[in-house]
Amino acid sequence: MRDMAAQHPDQGRIRQSFRRGLESYHRNASVQAEIAARLAQMLQEEGAPGRFGAALEFGCGTGHLTRQLLQRFDIGSLVLNDLVPEAALGLKELQPAPPQARFECGPIESLVLPQDLDLIASASTVQWIPDLPALTAQLAAHLKPGGWLALSGFGRRQFHELAALGSGAAAPSYLDAADWPAVLPEGVEILAVEQAPAVLEFGSAVALLKHLRQTGVNGQARQNWSRRRLQEFEAAYQARFGRGGKLPLTYDPVLLVARKTG
Ligand SMILES: C[S@@+](CC[C@H](N)C(=O)[O-])C[C@H]1O[C@@H](n2cnc3c(N)ncnc32)[C@H](O)[C@@H]1O
């Protein structure tokens, strides 16, 4: 894969960034909330059954996708995972309460996965995984034949404004819809894939940076903002991308539903 395994993200830094943003994440992550709803809806549209006996969701965060899944499907046992241990707290507030749920903390890449899963789902997380072919092969090996995979990440235009202005906030695995067939292992068939940008607008650079901090999505950034640096950043952003005095920020969500065939 082009540029994919180039950087290995500092998972301690990513964890810190999401942990700091966890409380504000749920309120501020409006794009991720819409993505989670759409991903669960796509599963239904592709004919997923009303009940999944055993399911795993990784990168569950504050539970945007968890809630959508629990509202739309009957789930027997549910393993939730996140890098951030505090994500376990949100589990207690889930409605409807999943009958058999447990939380496992740590990177999904090194989690001991349950066998014979009927569903593996994850929203807005796979962009943080440097070796996605290895992870998806692992995931597929733990799905039952006929089991479902519902994933969302972000494409190469994610935060393109920040990239153009030299920010180091990029996650390691931005993949377009067209990249996914080469990432998934043999025996996993893509049923639906969607990529559609969503643009948020901010009144100032401070508001934009606050949004990034509150949602934890700039986990790789190492910027100390002096007053002067902030003014230069805002002027450069306005000059290149400004729209009627506002600063646009592009999210580039990619959503897919796939099934294990064999
Ligand atoms: C943008 S949030 C998405 C949260 C939630 N799925 C949603 O849709 O709102 C990404 C989450 O992935 C978690 N994460 C990042 N890398 C991870 C990894 N390697 N294993 C498990 N979780 C990870 C972060 O801690 C964070 O909670």
The ligand as a Gaussian input file, in Angstrom:
#p B3LYP/6-31G(d) Opt

LIG

0 1
 C      -12.375000       9.093000      16.566000
 S      -12.599000       7.997000      17.941000
 C      -14.031000       7.055000      17.416000
 C      -14.843000       6.585000      18.609000
 C      -16.177000       5.921000      18.266000
 N      -15.983000       4.671000      17.541000
 C      -17.069000       6.851000      17.461000
 O      -17.483000       6.464000      16.370000
 O      -17.355000       7.950000      17.940000
 C      -11.278000       6.812000      17.737000
 C      -11.143000       5.881000      18.926000
 O      -10.235000       4.848000      18.580000
 C       -9.415000       4.574000      19.699000
 N       -8.198000       3.929000      19.179000
 C       -7.179000       4.481000      18.475000
 N       -6.270000       3.539000      18.140000
 C       -6.734000       2.362000      18.648000
 C       -6.223000       1.026000      18.650000
 N       -5.065000       0.728000      18.068000
 N       -6.959000       0.055000      19.283000
 C       -8.129000       0.359000      19.889000
 N       -8.664000       1.605000      19.919000
 C       -7.969000       2.594000      19.303000
 C       -9.217000       5.929000      20.362000
 O       -8.842000       5.808000      21.726000
 C      -10.608000       6.554000      20.177000
 O      -11.473000       6.296000      21.263000

